Amino acid sequence: DLGSHTIRVFDMERNSIKTVFGCGEYGAQDGEASSCKFAFPHGITFSEDENYLFVADTNNHAVRCLDLSNQVCSTVAGFERKKGMQTGTLAETLMTEPR
């Protein structure tokens, strides 16, 4: 949910929406699902085994990995709030507003 800085799931069978990652505050914080912070999360994709969800954390200029089994969020590429265009290892990579 871009504007609420959270990752939400739509349950069509129960006709409901549930927040699964993010506390709803704008920011850059890794950690447990309920306490992590995003800054306009945008594009998402699952890992091949569907155990992880990768999120383009747009205004943090980073890609975050959501471990669905352990309910933990971690930054895997980019540096929060430092934009640029630099290739290299995941720890060295800079990006600008990934989507």
C-alpha positions, 0 to 999 in steps of 0.5 A: 500500500504505497501511501500507508507505507505497508505491504498488505494482502487481499483475502478474496475468500474472507473479503478482507485486507490485512497488513503483513509488513510495515508499521505504517510509518514513513521511514527506513527500518529493517526488522520484524514484520510489525515494526519495519518501515517503508517509504512508498513501497512500489513494485513487488515480486516473489522469489522462485520458491515463494518464500521471499517477497522482494519490494522496491522501496521507492523513496528509500532507493532500496530493494527490501527482502521480506522473509515470509516464513520468519516474518522479517524484513531486510535491505538487500540492495541500495542504501536507504535514502541515498540515491544514485546509479552505481553497479556492483555487489548488492551492498555497493549498489545505488539506485534511484526510486526503484519500482 
